[in-house]
Amino acid sequence: MGIAVGRGMPDIVSFDICVVGAGAGGLALASNFLDKKLSLVVIESGALGRRPEPSETGAVSAEGLAYAPLTTSRLRGFGGSTQASGWGGLCKPLDAQDFEPRPWVSDSGWPFGLDQLRQYYQRAANTLGIGDLETLAGRREAFPGRSSVLSVDSLELCRHYRLGNHLREPFARSGGVQVMTKVTLLYLEFSEDGHSISAVVCADADGRLFRIRSRFYVLAAGGIENPRLLLVSYRRAQRASGLVGKYFMDHPRFTIGTLTPADGDTRAVLARLDRIRVARRQRVASWLGLHRERRFLLQGLTLPFEVQRERKLLNYRAWLEPRYSGQDWQVLEKIKLAFLEHRDMKILNGQSLGWGTLARQDIGWTKGMHLARPPVLARSFRLHHFLEPEPLRESSVSLSQEKDRFGLPLASLSWQLADNTLNSLRRTIDIIREEFQKSGIGRLDVAPEEWERLKKPMWTWHHMGTTRMHDDRSLGVVDRNSRVHGVNNLFIAGSSVFPTAGNDTPTLTIVALAHRLADYLLWIVSRS
Ligand SMILES: Cc1cc2nc3c(=O)[nH]c(=O)nc-3n(C[C@H](O)[C@H](O)[C@H](O)COP(=O)(O)OP(=O)(O)OC[C@H]3O[C@@H](n4cnc5c(N)ncnc54)[C@H](O)[C@@H]3O)c2cc1C
């Protein structure tokens, strides 16, 4: 047991439970079995190590909106995408209203409410290394006594943000859990009656095929790979795939509007909503080994739930970026794009643009102020909006004509946004603008050409919704226990089961649902 490269496997191996994927979802689930008598295997297509590899999932379709390359959106290795450079480790539970059916949000509502997830959120907080969840619940007035509409919500930067590094030792020591790295699941095989999975076909580290048989199977391979594996398996078995792959969601983000504070007090409040400053402090504390007990909380600008309900809006938050006199915003955008390119190159071929090239991206005032970010010198603030997307069936993952190295179809992603999502943002910005003006706190200016940005959303690398949860099998892929409808022993872990997305950061909820699924599996086993 422990962690080992999966090589020279016999034709068939057997376990009680087989988990596919050693990312946040798979590892959190498996961590519940470290001291149990059951045998559980986690198969992981990537390696154990600090440098994760790009994914092999598929490509972005030209039919949808522009999106990050899928190869660098998800990473392979022990710890999955949490090992990625760029993974922020931002955590927050979903809000209570995210679970409710809201008549103004199509296909909204989970089969259970926040109350049923609360104890699992607490366990997830321990796994990821965050403090008490009360601090992260609800919304507070941003300007008490001046505006009851402008609110803030809170997030926390988790301490175990490289989850693979954090969990490596307990997994390496485990007697009951075995992690096989460099083993890739190719497809699932159905039993003769079609009601269960009889085995999974995998390729070992040398590309040799073998089968794993177990009582239960859990797909925890990420929000694009989960539906791809199901679609490939359903196609091979000539089964209808229903809603598998439909309703792909990510949190779209846009930079629109400039806030100018009316006075120094207001500026001080707004400067606290600059998440980059807090994130940098956390990284420095982490390098110095000082972050163990400290909490790093971030706040964003949002609206109270009552206002969202009254005005029929989707969930929302904005981060604020300080703007200094003399900064050239086109140069700043170029610098940010260069860093994205740098990240992708590092993942794809281990090379970087080179710190020299990056440093040369405008060694001037714009970059200097962007790095230093002194709150007292901020003249105004740009608004980075993060939105809850309305679930949309047409936004989807399907199988493409392209094949992977095993000859199986790759995924094709067509990301789309409902009109309701974009209208909700327009109306939210209008409300914030009115409220700033009414309360005399400051001024929000939106240049007419800025609305054009609504046509080109930026993504957030959160892959959700493609095996959505619903008790009615015609409206979902998994039931309330994350079991695939119609397949007794197949379960799904990860944000692909989310029916709605909240306003940000899926990983804490992925981990909470994984603990919940672990308890459910233990309960089933204890009865049999
Ligand atoms: C740049 C970036 C920043 C992010 N920032 C945040 C943030 O601040 N907060 C937040 O909540 N979320 C963030 N996310 C999203 C976060 O990374 C994901 O929500 C989380 O990693 C998903 O966990 P998962 O276990 O479902 O999938 P993954 O972490 O992707 O793990 C899936 C694992 O399955 C393996 N696998 C896939 N296919 C197979 C196969 N066929 N056979 C065997 N193994 C397979 C993969 O190799 C991988 O290791 C960010 C993502 C990125 C890319």
The ligand as an SDF file (V2000), in Angstrom:
LIG
                    3D

 53 58  0  0  0  0  0  0  0  0999 V2000
   -5.0550   28.7370  -12.1430 C   0  0  0  0  0  0  0  0  0  0  0  0
   -6.1190   28.1490  -11.2810 C   0  0  0  0  0  0  0  0  0  0  0  0
   -6.5180   28.8120  -10.1320 C   0  0  0  0  0  0  0  0  0  0  0  0
   -7.5210   28.2780   -9.3220 C   0  0  0  0  0  0  0  0  0  0  0  0
   -7.8340   28.9140   -8.1600 N   0  0  0  0  0  0  0  0  0  0  0  0
   -8.7890   28.4060   -7.3600 C   0  0  0  0  0  0  0  0  0  0  0  0
   -9.0950   29.0090   -6.0970 C   0  0  0  0  0  0  0  0  0  0  0  0
   -8.4570   29.9770   -5.6790 O   0  0  0  0  0  0  0  0  0  0  0  0
  -10.0970   28.4680   -5.3470 N   0  0  0  0  0  0  0  0  0  0  0  0
  -10.8080   27.3810   -5.7570 C   0  0  0  0  0  0  0  0  0  0  0  0
  -11.7160   26.9520   -5.0420 O   0  0  0  0  0  0  0  0  0  0  0  0
  -10.5240   26.7740   -6.9440 N   0  0  0  0  0  0  0  0  0  0  0  0
   -9.5340   27.2450   -7.7430 C   0  0  0  0  0  0  0  0  0  0  0  0
   -9.2220   26.6050   -8.9170 N   0  0  0  0  0  0  0  0  0  0  0  0
   -9.9880   25.4000   -9.2770 C   0  0  0  0  0  0  0  0  0  0  0  0
   -9.4300   24.1680   -8.5550 C   0  0  0  0  0  0  0  0  0  0  0  0
   -8.1580   23.8860   -9.0560 O   0  0  0  0  0  0  0  0  0  0  0  0
  -10.3720   23.0020   -8.7900 C   0  0  0  0  0  0  0  0  0  0  0  0
  -11.6490   23.3230   -8.2760 O   0  0  0  0  0  0  0  0  0  0  0  0
   -9.9240   21.7170   -8.0890 C   0  0  0  0  0  0  0  0  0  0  0  0
   -8.5660   21.4480   -8.3060 O   0  0  0  0  0  0  0  0  0  0  0  0
  -10.7510   20.5700   -8.6470 C   0  0  0  0  0  0  0  0  0  0  0  0
  -10.4600   19.4000   -7.9450 O   0  0  0  0  0  0  0  0  0  0  0  0
  -10.7900   17.9830   -8.5940 P   0  0  0  0  0  0  0  0  0  0  0  0
  -10.2690   16.9520   -7.6600 O   0  0  0  0  0  0  0  0  0  0  0  0
  -12.2140   17.8970   -8.9780 O   0  0  0  0  0  0  0  0  0  0  0  0
   -9.9920   17.9600   -9.9870 O   0  0  0  0  0  0  0  0  0  0  0  0
   -8.4330   18.0500  -10.2590 P   0  0  0  0  0  0  0  0  0  0  0  0
   -7.7300   18.7980   -9.2080 O   0  0  0  0  0  0  0  0  0  0  0  0
   -8.2950   18.5050  -11.6590 O   0  0  0  0  0  0  0  0  0  0  0  0
   -7.9340   16.5470  -10.1290 O   0  0  0  0  0  0  0  0  0  0  0  0
   -8.3290   15.5480  -11.0370 C   0  0  0  0  0  0  0  0  0  0  0  0
   -7.2280   14.4960  -11.0640 C   0  0  0  0  0  0  0  0  0  0  0  0
   -7.7090   13.4030  -11.8540 O   0  0  0  0  0  0  0  0  0  0  0  0
   -6.6620   12.9240  -12.6700 C   0  0  0  0  0  0  0  0  0  0  0  0
   -7.2380   12.2980  -13.8600 N   0  0  0  0  0  0  0  0  0  0  0  0
   -7.9460   12.9170  -14.8310 C   0  0  0  0  0  0  0  0  0  0  0  0
   -8.3180   12.0230  -15.7640 N   0  0  0  0  0  0  0  0  0  0  0  0
   -7.8410   10.8280  -15.3480 C   0  0  0  0  0  0  0  0  0  0  0  0
   -7.9080    9.5190  -15.9040 C   0  0  0  0  0  0  0  0  0  0  0  0
   -8.5540    9.2730  -17.0490 N   0  0  0  0  0  0  0  0  0  0  0  0
   -7.2900    8.5040  -15.2310 N   0  0  0  0  0  0  0  0  0  0  0  0
   -6.6320    8.7400  -14.0530 C   0  0  0  0  0  0  0  0  0  0  0  0
   -6.5380    9.9770  -13.4980 N   0  0  0  0  0  0  0  0  0  0  0  0
   -7.1480   10.9850  -14.1460 C   0  0  0  0  0  0  0  0  0  0  0  0
   -5.8700   14.1730  -13.0200 C   0  0  0  0  0  0  0  0  0  0  0  0
   -4.5530   13.8090  -13.4070 O   0  0  0  0  0  0  0  0  0  0  0  0
   -5.9470   14.9960  -11.7300 C   0  0  0  0  0  0  0  0  0  0  0  0
   -4.8440   14.7740  -10.8970 O   0  0  0  0  0  0  0  0  0  0  0  0
   -8.1810   27.0770   -9.7150 C   0  0  0  0  0  0  0  0  0  0  0  0
   -7.7800   26.4090  -10.8780 C   0  0  0  0  0  0  0  0  0  0  0  0
   -6.7500   26.9160  -11.6400 C   0  0  0  0  0  0  0  0  0  0  0  0
   -6.3040   26.1640  -12.8530 C   0  0  0  0  0  0  0  0  0  0  0  0
  1  2  1  0
  2  3  1  0
  2 52  2  0
  3  4  2  0
  4  5  1  0
  4 50  1  0
  5  6  2  0
  6  7  1  0
  6 13  1  0
  7  8  2  0
  7  9  1  0
  9 10  1  0
 10 11  2  0
 10 12  1  0
 12 13  2  0
 13 14  1  0
 14 15  1  0
 14 50  1  0
 15 16  1  0
 16 17  1  0
 16 18  1  0
 18 19  1  0
 18 20  1  0
 20 21  1  0
 20 22  1  0
 22 23  1  0
 23 24  1  0
 24 25  2  0
 24 26  1  0
 24 27  1  0
 27 28  1  0
 28 29  2  0
 28 30  1  0
 28 31  1  0
 31 32  1  0
 32 33  1  0
 33 34  1  0
 33 48  1  0
 34 35  1  0
 35 36  1  0
 35 46  1  0
 36 37  1  0
 36 45  1  0
 37 38  2  0
 38 39  1  0
 39 40  1  0
 39 45  2  0
 40 41  1  0
 40 42  2  0
 42 43  1  0
 43 44  2  0
 44 45  1  0
 46 47  1  0
 46 48  1  0
 48 49  1  0
 50 51  2  0
 51 52  1  0
 52 53  1  0
M  END
$$$$
